[in-house]
């Protein structure tokens, strides 16, 4: 990662951030639990809600918000898609360029309090808490910038977070990544590296994810579990005998709820733009 004095640390696929843990984890524990975030812990894509918070503070245009809303709807309906993820990454990095890490983190704190805390699956929270109570280390593994992952981990009382490294110089984002997005196989590589550093026995460790893109990290541990799986991960879990936990409503209700939530989100974003345009037109008419 590029440091404040302009020197380079060794390139890594993820940065590791520790939190003050709400539950003490015994030193030398060999067991850890690794949790994906979006649709595993938090309903929907956390990046979308962060984008709304950034929009309200003038980080980007109304059209960008509509695009983010459309991507959120697609994600909720069809799951993750590599091209979509690459597009979101490029736009997010461009939006963050020139803004300070402290500013973005402060906004993320507000977004967590206002939105994300209300979208946590109680079933996943209970699993996380049970691991901490058993003395296991608990790590969030997410494609979002590690600063955001660490914030969520701290609020949930987890041990820390592995996340994507968005380069920053002297506390300001440059719009570039160090390494690549922490996604798919990169997540598994980051978990293996962390386990080696911390002395975790991966055969005793747990991992939780919702997408077929989480198969690499789920395959890395001895005790994988699919949570709220998409169709492909559900099929794969059945084939290899992985347990499945469903913390949404019944599947038909979940599909209807996802459709309604996605449509509502998109409608809301369009309405925001429409109201802003209408106000602008009225101001111009009043000035003439």
N, C-alpha and C positions, 0 to 999 in steps of 0.2 A: 504494500500500500504506500502511496506517496505521503510522506510525513510533512509536518509544517515547515521544516527547514529545507525541503526540496529533495531530500535523499529518498532512495527507494529501498523499501524492505523487500524481502523475497516475495515474488508473486504467488498468491494462493487463491484457491477457488472460493474460499469463504473466510470471513473474519469471525472470530470467536469473542462473544461478549458475555461476561458473567454478571449476575445480578446479586444483590443482597438477598439471600434466600429466606423465604418465610418459614420454611421447614428445614431444619439442619440435616444435611446429608453427611453421613459418616465418612471421614477421611479414608481413602483407600477402597471405597466401595467398588465392586467389580461389575455392578449392574446399573445400566442407564436405560431410560425410555426416551425415544426420539419421536416427536410429534410434528407432522406437517401442520400448517396453520389454516389456509383457506379451505373451507368446506369440511375440515377435520375438527378444528377447534372453533372457528368462526364461520357462521353461515355466509356464503358468498365470498367475493373477492375483497379482501381488506384494502387493496390498493385503490379500488373504486371509491370507497368511502374516504380514504385519504385524499384522493383527487378532488372530491367535492369540497373538503375542507380547504384545500389549496386554492380551488377556484374562488371560494368565498372571500379569500384574502388576496385576490388579484394576481395569482400566479400564471393564469393562462386564459385563453379566450373561451367564450361560450360554446363555440363550435367544438372545441376540444372536449368539453364536458359531455356534449351530445355523443361524441364518438366513444368516450369512456363508458357512457351509459349503455350504448349498443353492445360494446364488448362485454360489459357485465351481464347483460341479458343473454348473450351467446354463451358465456361461461356457465351461467346457471342452467341453461337448457341442455348444452351439449358437452360440458366439461372442458378440459384444457386442450389447446391446440397450439403446436409449436409456432406456426406463423403468427398466430394471434399474440402469443407471448412475446415473440421478437418485436412485433409492432408496438406493443405496450411498453416494452423495455426502452425502445428507441425514443418514443414520445416522452416517457417519464424522465429519462436522462436529460433530454433537451429542456424540459420544463424546469428541472432542478438546477441547471447550470447557473452559476453566479449567486445562488442562494446559500445562506449559511446552514451548517449542520444544526446549530442551536435553534435557528428559526424553524426549520422543518420538524425537528424533534418536538418543539413546543406545540406546534400545530397538531402533530400526531398525538400528543398527550390529550389535547382537547377532543380530537376525533374519537379516541378510545373512550373517554368519559361520556361523550354525547351519543355515540353510535355503537362502536365495536363491543363495549361491555354488555350491551343489550342483545347481541347476536351470538353470544357464546353458547354452544350446546352444553346444557347441564350434564349430560351423560359423559361427554369428553372431559369436562371439568372434574367430574367425580373420579374418572380414571387417573387423571393427572395428580389429583390430591392423594389418591390411594398409593401411587408410586412414591410420592414424597413421604407419606406416612410409613411406608415400608423401608425407608432409608435409601431409595434409589435416586440417582441423579436424573434430572428431567431437563431435556434440551428441546427447544423449538428449532426446526430446520425449515427455512423459508427462502423463497426467491426474492423477497423484499429486501431493501437495504438493511444491513445488520443493525443499524441504529434503531430501526422500527421494530425489528424482531426482538431486540433486547428490551425495548419498552414494553411490548406485550408480555414477554417472559417475566419481567419484573412485576407487572401488575397481577400476573397469575401465580406468582410465587415460585416459578420454575428456576432451575439452576442457571440457565443462560440461553443463548441463541447462537445458531449458525446462520449466516445470511450473506446475501450478495454484497460485494464490496464496491460501493460507488466512490470513485476517487474524489478526494478533497484535498485542497492545498490551503494551508493556513486557515482551516475551518470553513472553506467555501467549496461547494461541489463544482467540479470541472465539466460535468456532462459526459464523463468517460467511466468505464468499468475497469477495475483491476481484476484480471482473469475474466471469467465468463459468468453468466447468470447461474445462480445456484439452483439447478433444476435437473431432474432426471438422474443420470449417472453421476453428475457433479455432486448431488446431495449424498449419494452413497460414498463417494470418494472423501468428502468432507467428514462424514461420520467415521469412516475407517481411520482417518488421520487423527481425529479427536480421541477415538478409543485407544489408539496407540499412545498418545500423549498422556491420557488420564489413567491408563491401565484397565479399561473396561474389557470384560470378556464378552465379545459380541455374541457368542453362542448362548449367553444368559440374558442378553439385552432384548428389549422390546422396541417395536416401531409401529407407528400408526399413520395411515395415509388414506386418501379418498380417490386417487386417480391412478390410471394405468401408468402415468409417469412416475408414480411412487413405487413401482415394482422394484427398481434397483435398490432403494433403501430398505424396503420390506424384505428383500432377499438377502440383505447383508446381515440381518440379525437372526437369532435362533427362535425368537418369539414374535412373529409379525401378526398384525391384525388390520383388516380393512375396516375403515369407519366411513359410513355414508358413501359406499363405493359407487363410482360410475359404472356403466354397463360392462365395459371391458374389464375393469378390475374385479367386478363381481364374478364374471365368468372365469377369470384367471384364478381367483381365490378358490372357487369351487373345484377347479381342475387340480390344484396343488394342495388343497386341504387346509387353507388358511381360515381362521375364524373371521366372521364378519359381525360388526356391531352397527346397528342402524339406530341413529339417534334423531332422525327426522320422523315425521308422521308416517303413516302407512304410505306405500309407494305411490298410489294413485293420488292421495292427498298431497304428497310431497311434490309430485309433478305439477298439480294444479297450483300449489302455493308458489313454486318456483316460477311458473308462467306468470302468475299474478304479480309477484314481487318484481320480476324482471320488467314486465310491461309497465308497472307503476313507476319504477325507477326511470325508465326511458321517457314516459309521459311527463314525469316531474321535470326532467332535464329540458325537454322541449318547451314545457310551460315556462321555465325560468327564462329561456331565450326569448320566447314570445313576449313575455311581460317586459323584458328589457327593451326589445325592439319597439314595442308600443309606447313605452315611456319616452324613448328617444324621438319617435315621430311626433308625439304630443308636444315635446319641448320645442322641436323645430317649428311646428305649426304656430305655437304660441309666440315664437320670436319673430314670425313674419308679419 
